[in-house]
């Protein structure tokens, strides 16, 4: 057992992996404190409306209570709720004065934006008292209302006007109406709290002010708000034990008080913590203190202490859920995505001991918790034993808890599989389909954390199939780019898609594969295009569905002196299928000796543009090849040569130069070959940067190459060469 209060920050920066939902086991009043490392208060699934519950807004947290209180005080003198809220929370002190004077008839014209309370019924004693209080409260807002962001631990200090203390003390002393007197008392306590934060204020009468009336005051919302300010005063004076004790009393009063109490509850060390415990007057107060310590620091220690006092306390439920969710999040995976050594042995021993004592109010929760913690720790035999015990105790009609148990049991079953056979596959059909239905929203179980169950389950199945040599089934559960480097793999997967008598497991398995058979045909057609197997590519493209008819963003048969994809993308009527047919026609005419320069030129442009540097790289971009726009190293290694190599384009540009009839045509073809040479330079540069793990390319500069040298040597007098020199800095520099 830990010897003292352990200080550690539990807030993280990423979402937490979790399959265990606290919503099924813990009362909703504790939902802001479910474990969630990304934020101070829990809102993972949006079920906790942070606006209506004012989780992060200290200025508006108690607005609803204030409205109800004033409605009760005003009684039959009804102010519409919309107007009452505006008066209480939205109108300045000056505006309140205008509304009051208009009510009394001393102001003839009231701005339309203010509530109009005209008529005899609004000139009653209660209304007079309401406006007297409201004017003073609005004046207090100058120091009491803080507009700083919620994440500021210490807001800037504001001066308290010297005159306001006297005003509040006077009306407090003279007030006889209990409702108003308590509110003036609250204003006085709050005034002294803010005075106590000023370095130039030495007298500290807040304790006297609180005790003078607070001891006999009704223990309501206003009382506990005042108690919170007294606790804040003690905290500011480093009397942490008393501050934390008072915060615990506020926590137990209501849901709205729980959030600021948890935010403020901050034990400093073990000595301070023991002093706090001594202040507890009842066992329930002790339990609340341990409960808060468990939220802030050490849930396992708190669980042990609370169950020793009262094992049936509902406050253990939250702490157990936090311990589970923390265990899921921390130390599960290292940077290589492999399991680390498991759960803290002390935490596990504490939970197991409480579970085995079987004195808690929800024994099924504890058995599932112990089982799951052992599962995380890879103690599968013990996990199964606890699950079997918990299954016997599950509430009969609670389908949510049953769904939670089903996920836990499925994960345990899959983790224990060593080899997959037909029997295993048949047993997996139902849970696989169930999880797929949840993922696809065909079935809904509120709050069920099934998303983080799918990934470890499918990863395990993929690894097992890979080990057994079944690459198709492995890839269905964990799509791996390397799978597509072997066309035989793709054909086998297509065969599964086309199989008329797929068994139930194959149908369930394909629900986890992220692509369609049309995607596979399209990918094969693309790869055949780069191999210049155009007839085969067209045959497969015909099976690619809508992918074959999507528009390419630029005309792939065009070329430009300077690459300007945005310019090329202004208009295009080409689809992948039309593009392939265009290549086929150009090849046919070239082979027949027709328009040889033109057709070689068109083919060169085509193979230039469907590579990484061209205007039609969308032709190859997919979930298989990736969507890299800039760095060719981002293209999967298996396809990088296909998609970045300039060999085909150079081949046809040189053919076009051979078939050219003018030097202008030869210059143009030579220049495009030099652009290909430049692109290969980029390819090598990016590979070198990746090898050196560097990011800056400033040390790399391309100044022409073999084909630009030929352009200068043979075609320097052409008009096109002069345009190149004018346009391209690379080549202009090479002339120096």
Buried (B, 14 or more C-beta within 10 A) or exposed (E): EEEBBEEEEBEEEEEBBBBBBBBBBBEEEBBBBBBBBEBBBBBBEEEBEBEEBBBBEBEEBBBBBBBEBBBEBBEEBEBEEEBBBBBBBEBEBEBBBBBBBBBBEEEEEBEEEBBEBEEEEBBBEBBBBBBBBBBBBBBBEBBBEBEEEBEEEEEEEBEBEEEBBEBBBEBBEEBEBEBBBBBBBBBBBBBBBBBBBEEEBEEBBBBEBBEBBBEEBEEEBBBBBBBBBBBBBBBEEEBBBBBBBBBBBBBBBBEBBBBBBBBBBBBBEEEBBEBBBEBBEEEBBBBBBBBBBBBBBBBBBBBBBBBEEBBEBBBBBBBBBBBBBBBBBBBBEEEEEEEEEBBBEBBBEBBBEBBEEEEBEBBBBBBBBBBBBBBBBEBBEBBBBBBEBBBEBBEEEEEBBBBBBBBBBBBBBBBEBEEBEEEBBEBBBEBBBBBBBBBEEEBEBEBBBBEBBBEBBBBBBBEBBBEEEBBBBBBBBBBBBEBBBEEEBBEBBBEBBEEEEBEBBBEBBBBBBEBBBBBBBBBBBBBBBBEEBBEBBBBBBEBBBEBBEBEBBBBBBBBBBEBEBEEBBEEBEBBBBBBBBBBBEBBEBBEEEEBBBBBBBBBBBBBBBBBBBBBBBBBBBBEBBBEBEEEBBEBBEBBBEBBBBBEBBBBBBBBBBEBBEEBBBBBBBBBBBBBBBBBBBBBEBBBEBEEEEEEEEEEEEBBBBEBBEBBBEBBEEBEBBEBBBEEBEBBBEBEE
